Amino acid sequence: MTEWNAPEYARISALQQAMAAEVLSLLDLGDAKSVLDLGCGNGKVTAEIAARLPEGRIVGVDASADMIAFATDHFGPATHPNLRFAVSDIRRIGYEDEFDLIVSFNALHWIPEQAKALRAIRGAMKTGASAQLRLVPKGERKSLEDVLEETRKSQRWASYYDGYQDPYLQLTAAEYAELAEGNGLHVVSMDVKDKSWNFGSRAGFFAFGSVTFIEWTRRLPEEAKPEFIRDVLDRYSVVAGDEKTFRFYQMDIRLAKDDAL
């Protein structure tokens, strides 16, 4: 697992927080007494859930120890007594029949082994529980991750990526729903929207890339990373239509535990 820079992520994560806020506005906590946030990152959104459910038990997990340390320092029990954070791989989170609601905001698409993640989610759900997941599905338009892959395979960069595998999930919304159903989860609802985010400048987009392209840039020498990011943004500007806009799909899918399986 590549470590993300938690303070830098917090500085540039306005996009992720805006997308999570959309889902939070749709969340019906109902009678939930226990909530698990998968891929909680710096913990800010998890803390918002904890504030909305003061009598509940909220757990945020992330594979990055740096992220969990940041989350605990800023949003842990000292300020949110009902909230705990833990380092955990989503594919094997280790909870069984513990949560009324499981949420995940733009984290699951970083797990190509999605069937394992879905089985772990099902295992952590109580009878009658649900999961509200937001992630990026594969769509008709070339994605930023497609461009990252195209760039790293180009003649200039290919030598740094011997044996490298695409770290990103490549499933359409329909394929994801089928996979969920095949792993004991019933699709209650699913919606896909085409989104865009204006970083305001090429420099703003570059700052975003310097943190979020880490799964690709970690293979490069430090002095080559800025050039790689510029190369990606040059190529992506053709897809997006300008140099400061990020275009992407968002899938919201609500799942229920199928106790017959």
C-alpha positions, 0 to 999 in steps of 0.5 A: 500500500502506497502511503498518501501524504495526509496533510497535503491531501487535507489541503487539496481534498476540496473535490473529495469533500464536495463529492462526499457532501453530496452523498451525506445529503442523501444518507438516511441514518434512520435508526442506525447505531453503528456506521463503518466508513471504508477508506475514510482518508483524513477522517473529516467526512467520518467526523461529520457522520459521528456528529450527526449520530452522537449516540452511535458507534462510528468507525473509520478505516483506511489502509494508510497509516499516515491517514489514520494518524492524521484522522485520529489526531484531528477527529479522534475520541478527544473531540468525537467520543463516539468515533474510532479510526483504524488501519485496515485493508478493505478487502479483509476488514475483519468485522462480522455482523457489526454495522447497521450502515456501511459507507464509502466515498470515492475509495473503492475504485482503488481496489481492483480485487473488488469481489474481495471488498464486497464480500468483506462489506457483506460480512461486516453488515448486520442482518437488515443493514445497508451500504451506501457507496460512491465510486468512479465507474468506467464510462464512455469518455476516457478517464484521467486514470486512462490517461495516466496509464497511457502516459506511463506506457509511453516511450518516455516513461515505460522503463520505470514501470516494468511489472506494473499493474493498473491500480484502478478498478475498471468496471462499468456501473452495470458490471459493478452491480452484477458483481455485487449481486454475485457476492451476496448483496442486493442492489437497492438503487444505483445512479451515475452522474457525469461530473466536472471540477474546475481547479481554477488554473493549471497550477491548481490541477497540478497540485491535485495531481502531485498528491493523487497521482501517487500510485503512478509517481511513486515509481519515478525519481523525485526529479522526474515527477513534475515532468510526468504530471505535466505530461499527464495534464497535457494529454488530459487537456485534450480529453477535458477540453481545457487545462484546468477542468477534471471530468469524471463519472460518479456512481452512487449505489445502495446495497442491502445484505442478501441473507439468502446467500 
